[in-house]
Amino acid sequence: MLPEVGGRGQERLLESVVAIHGRGDAALVCANFLAGAGVGTLALSDDVESSSALGRSLGLAARNPDCTVAVGDGAGADVVVVVGALIPASLPPRSTVIWGAARDGGATLAHLPPGRGCVACLAALAASEPESDDPSIVLGTMLALEALRALLALDAGDGARLVRFDLERSGAEVLPFPACPACA
């Protein structure tokens, strides 16, 4: 139990489904934090699975015996986490979408509220951000925290936002979310 979350919040997490797409350490760090926080189901894309040994993902369930780990696209997930440039072909329309990419000296994170997640938006963001594995542990942590904010409804009233983190200066810059011709 997490005292800061309380009983109702912990029940909400246990009933939640989070889909994670991408590969590398950031996806695995995110999955580990979400399992440890009490998320009930983690749906890992084949890319997450192929980027690690199967035993590492099965270790997520050991971290939290109430967490079910499945391989799949997470259709109907409450939150979809996308790491880097491996954008899924479609996104559930009622899901909050969290996207992030590590870059030299920092990371970029996007939050798209339910109904706003668009494959074209994510593809454009991924194309505009040069990827790096440098701060992948930091990125995975940030993605997990943002997913928990959405699951616990701590992001109420937040619109789509884009934040660039500079780890060298310990700062963050909120950027205007680029207009998308597909979902405008």
KAGIMO-V12102 format. One record per residue. N is the residue number from 0. RES is the residue in one letter. SS is DSSP state (A for helix, B for strand, O for the rest). OMEGA is omega as a letter, one per 40 degrees, with the letter a starting at -180 (999 if undefined). D_FIRST is the distance of its C-alpha to the first C-alpha in Angstrom with 2 decimals. Layout:
N;RES;SS;OMEGA;D_FIRST + N;RES;SS;OMEGA;D_FIRST
//
This chain:
0;M;O;i;0.00 + 1;L;O;a;3.76 + 2;P;O;a;6.15 + 3;E;O;a;8.83 + 4;V;O;i;8.00 + 5;G;A;a;7.54 + 6;G;A;a;7.74 + 7;R;A;i;10.75 + 8;G;A;i;9.75 + 9;Q;A;i;6.95 + 10;E;A;i;9.92 + 11;R;A;i;12.25 + 12;L;A;a;10.84 + 13;L;A;i;10.92 + 14;E;O;a;14.46 + 15;S;O;i;15.54 + 16;V;B;i;18.19 + 17;V;B;i;18.97 + 18;A;B;i;22.34 + 19;I;B;i;23.19 + 20;H;B;i;26.92 + 21;G;O;i;28.65 + 22;R;O;i;29.03 + 23;G;O;a;28.47 + 24;D;A;a;25.82 + 25;A;A;i;24.48 + 26;A;A;a;23.54 + 27;L;A;i;21.90 + 28;V;A;i;19.96 + 29;C;A;a;18.76 + 30;A;A;i;17.77 + 31;N;A;i;15.90 + 32;F;A;a;13.80 + 33;L;A;i;13.18 + 34;A;A;i;12.30 + 35;G;A;i;9.84 + 36;A;A;i;8.22 + 37;G;O;i;8.04 + 38;V;O;a;11.64 + 39;G;O;a;13.25 + 40;T;B;i;16.71 + 41;L;B;i;18.35 + 42;A;B;a;22.13 + 43;L;B;i;23.87 + 44;S;O;i;27.52 + 45;D;A;i;30.17 + 46;D;A;i;30.52 + 47;V;A;i;27.00 + 48;E;A;a;27.73 + 49;S;A;a;31.17 + 50;S;O;i;30.07 + 51;S;O;i;28.13 + 52;A;O;a;28.59 + 53;L;A;a;27.13 + 54;G;A;i;25.26 + 55;R;A;i;23.26 + 56;S;A;i;21.89 + 57;L;A;i;21.30 + 58;G;A;i;19.23 + 59;L;A;i;16.69 + 60;A;A;i;15.97 + 61;A;A;i;15.73 + 62;R;A;i;13.05 + 63;N;O;a;10.92 + 64;P;O;i;12.85 + 65;D;O;a;11.96 + 66;C;O;i;13.58 + 67;T;B;i;17.29 + 68;V;B;a;19.57 + 69;A;B;i;22.96 + 70;V;B;a;26.06 + 71;G;O;a;27.58 + 72;D;O;i;28.11 + 73;G;O;i;25.15 + 74;A;O;a;27.50 + 75;G;O;a;25.73 + 76;A;O;i;22.69 + 77;D;O;i;20.85 + 78;V;B;i;21.09 + 79;V;B;i;23.63 + 80;V;B;i;23.43 + 81;V;B;a;26.88 + 82;V;B;i;27.62 + 83;G;O;a;31.23 + 84;A;O;a;34.38 + 85;L;O;a;33.46 + 86;I;O;i;33.24 + 87;P;O;a;32.71 + 88;A;O;i;35.73 + 89;S;O;i;33.96 + 90;L;O;i;30.84 + 91;P;O;a;29.32 + 92;P;O;a;30.71 + 93;R;O;a;27.66 + 94;S;O;i;25.23 + 95;T;B;i;24.24 + 96;V;B;i;25.72 + 97;I;B;i;24.63 + 98;W;B;i;27.31 + 99;G;B;i;27.68 + 100;A;B;i;30.22 + 101;A;B;i;30.52 + 102;R;B;a;33.88 + 103;D;O;i;35.67 + 104;G;O;a;34.18 + 105;G;B;a;31.49 + 106;A;B;i;29.88 + 107;T;B;a;30.37 + 108;L;B;i;27.73 + 109;A;B;i;28.52 + 110;H;B;i;26.50 + 111;L;B;a;28.21 + 112;P;O;a;26.97 + 113;P;O;a;27.35 + 114;G;O;a;31.01 + 115;R;O;a;31.89 + 116;G;O;a;30.97 + 117;C;O;i;34.32 + 118;V;A;i;35.28 + 119;A;A;i;38.30 + 120;C;A;a;36.27 + 121;L;A;i;34.02 + 122;A;A;i;37.08 + 123;A;A;i;38.85 + 124;L;A;a;36.00 + 125;A;A;i;35.73 + 126;A;A;a;39.51 + 127;S;A;a;39.57 + 128;E;O;i;37.05 + 129;P;O;a;38.30 + 130;E;O;i;35.55 + 131;S;O;i;34.66 + 132;D;O;a;32.16 + 133;D;O;a;32.16 + 134;P;O;a;28.83 + 135;S;A;i;26.99 + 136;I;A;i;23.87 + 137;V;A;i;23.79 + 138;L;A;i;24.49 + 139;G;A;i;21.71 + 140;T;A;a;19.20 + 141;M;A;i;20.86 + 142;L;A;i;20.87 + 143;A;A;i;17.14 + 144;L;A;i;16.55 + 145;E;A;i;19.22 + 146;A;A;i;17.83 + 147;L;A;i;14.43 + 148;R;A;a;16.68 + 149;A;A;a;18.57 + 150;L;A;a;15.83 + 151;L;O;i;14.36 + 152;A;O;i;18.06 + 153;L;O;i;18.20 + 154;D;O;a;21.44 + 155;A;O;i;23.30 + 156;G;O;i;26.94 + 157;D;O;i;26.81 + 158;G;O;i;29.70 + 159;A;O;i;30.46 + 160;R;B;a;30.27 + 161;L;B;a;31.15 + 162;V;B;i;30.10 + 163;R;B;a;31.72 + 164;F;B;i;30.10 + 165;D;B;a;32.48 + 166;L;O;i;30.81 + 167;E;O;i;34.10 + 168;R;O;a;34.42 + 169;S;O;a;30.72 + 170;G;B;i;31.40 + 171;A;B;i;30.69 + 172;E;B;i;33.21 + 173;V;B;a;32.58 + 174;L;B;i;35.29 + 175;P;O;i;36.83 + 176;F;O;a;35.69 + 177;P;O;i;38.78 + 178;A;O;a;40.63 + 179;C;O;i;40.52 + 180;P;O;a;43.69 + 181;A;O;a;41.82 + 182;C;O;i;39.40 + 183;A;O;999;40.83
//
